[in-house]
Amino acid sequence: MTQHTKDTLLIVDDMPDNVTLLRRSLSEAGFKVLVANNGEVGIRTAEYARPDLILLDVMMPDIDGFEVCRILKSRETTQKIPIIFMTALTDTIDKVKGFQLGAEDYVTKPIQHEEVLARINTHLKLRKQQIQIQQQNEILQQRNQELDMFAHMVAHDLKNPLNGIIMIADILKQTLSPEAYPSARSLRQVDILDRTSRRMMDIISALLTLAGVSNQKPLQLQPVDTSNLLQQMLHTRLAHMVTDYQAQFELPSTWPEIYSYADWLEEVWANYLSNALKYGGTPPKVSVGAECLDSGQIQFWVQDNGQGLTKEEQQSLFVPFTRLHAHQCEGHGLGLAIVKQIVEKLGGKVGVESELGVGTRFYFTLPAYEQLPEAVEPLAVACEQVSG
């Protein structure tokens, strides 16, 4: 028979004869056995000794087993200790009540020692597996935090020298004009340097944003002027792409009023709009808008006129390092994963609707105030239209 010299069991039962027989059987099986002859003593013993499992009689004077179970499961120090009820009750209602209070199992009296031993072994094994999984999760969380810190440090240290390269490339592009330096090859090389440096900066910014979203605590949100945010982005951050692709935009004249976190929303819009430019038609025709849903949420969307996405492609979106049409455009595949994390952090959802040959609509929602999760500071969203 398997020995359990390190496992401690607590028997809570007011019947000495039952306790004597059960204690002898379990001791012979290698367990360390503690005994409490009533519910109050059982509660104190459980808190002090922290047994690996409790065998709890239901029918006891003063405090019955159900109340003992409720108290133990309500206290942080004892709530994770497995409890097996010992009962002569055969009514299903009583058994269900025990499970509802948090008990793991029950055995019926008179006790069959082989049965109770089998149930004890099963729940001890499950408890040990739970502890092991919890410990492994804690180790993984710590390693993920260390990895995030390392990635953040490396990415941050790369930004300054890369900014210098981008600045030099800009100066060279202005200096090496066809009139002053007519070598077309030199101009192409400087252009490649500029584009490559900016792509590297996008990757670094994506990594920093992803790390920031993962570790950011709840934010105090402020009013966001969506119209102004988009106009500035199209004329600065996305200006090169808009020019290169000769894109056509359709923007609404009014936007719903919203309170959010502008820096994060800029990342969401930038990723959606850049995808629409890359994978839209020739030239890309991009429409942007928002609508108030019956659920009280606001849905923002970006529609392109590209070739559309298959069902399989749609299912792989919003996954880190997954790229849209990788054969068409280069990319790091972090954009939509960042979008998903940001929007969910703000209490919303992301999604996509697409039809082959017609185009794709990417959208995200933000919740109304009363629907916000507790993890998000107050986000007041009103469906009153304001001028864009």
Sequence and secondary structure as in RCSB ss.txt:
>XXXX:A:sequence
MTQHTKDTLLIVDDMPDNVTLLRRSLSEAGFKVLVANNGEVGIRTAEYARPDLILLDVMMPDIDGFEVCRILKSR
ETTQKIPIIFMTALTDTIDKVKGFQLGAEDYVTKPIQHEEVLARINTHLKLRKQQIQIQQQNEILQQRNQELDMF
AHMVAHDLKNPLNGIIMIADILKQTLSPEAYPSARSLRQVDILDRTSRRMMDIISALLTLAGVSNQKPLQLQPVD
TSNLLQQMLHTRLAHMVTDYQAQFELPSTWPEIYSYADWLEEVWANYLSNALKYGGTPPKVSVGAECLDSGQIQF
WVQDNGQGLTKEEQQSLFVPFTRLHAHQCEGHGLGLAIVKQIVEKLGGKVGVESELGVGTRFYFTLPAYEQLPEA
VEPLAVACEQVSG
>XXXX:A:secstr
    TT EEEEE S HHHHHHHHHHHHHTT EEEEESSHHHHHHHHHHH  SEEEEES  SSS HHHHHHHHHHS
TTTTTS EEEEES   HHHHHHHHHTT  EEEESS  HHHHHHHHHHHHHHHHHHHHHHHHHHHHHHHHHHHHHH
HHHHHHHHHHHHHHHHHHHHHHHHHS TTT   HHHHHHHHHHHHHHHHHHHHHHHHHHHHHHHH      EEE 
HHHHHHHHHHTTTHHHHHHHT EEE  SEEEEEEE HHHHHHHHHHHHHHHHHHS SS EEEEEEEE TTS EEE
EEE  S    HHHHHTTTSTT  TTTTTS   S HHHHHHHHHHHTT  EEEEEETTTEEEEEEEE  GGG  TT
S    EEEEEEE 
